[in-house]
C-alpha cells in the first residue's frame, strides 16, 4: 500500500497546485474585471468629453457662421457708408463750386453797385449843377424882364 499513499499525496499536491492556479486565475480575472471597469469608466468619460467637444464644436460652427454673417453685413454697411461719403463729397464739391460762383457774382454785383452809386453821385451833381444854372437863368431872366419893364415904363 505504499504506492497508494504517494498517489494521494501527488493528487493532493496537484489539487493544491490546481487550487492555487485557480485562485491566481480568479485573482487575475478579478484584476482584469477591475481594469475593465476602470477602462469602461475612462471610456465613458472620454465619450462624455467627446460629446461635450462635439457640442462645443457645433456651437463654434454656429458662432463662426454668425461672425461670417456679421462680417458680410459689416462689409455691406461699409460699402453703403463709403457710397454715402462719396455722394456727400460730390455734393460738397458742387456746393463749393456754387459758393465760388455766387461769391464771384456777389463781387460783380458789388462792383456794379459801386458804379451805380458813382453814376448816381455824378447824376446828382449834374442835377445840382443844372438846377443851379436853371436858377441862375431864371434869375437872369427875371432881371432882364425887370429891366425891360423899367425900360418900357420909362418909355411910357
Secondary structure, 3 states (H helix, E strand, C coil): CHHHHHHHHHHHHHHHHHHHHHHHHHHHHHHHHHHHHHHHHHHHHHHHHHHHHHHHHHHHHHHHHHHHHHHHHHHHHHHHHHHHHHHHHHHHHHHHHHHHHHHHHHHHHHHHHHHHHHHHHHHHHHHHHHHHHHHHHHHHHHHHHHHHHHHHHHHC
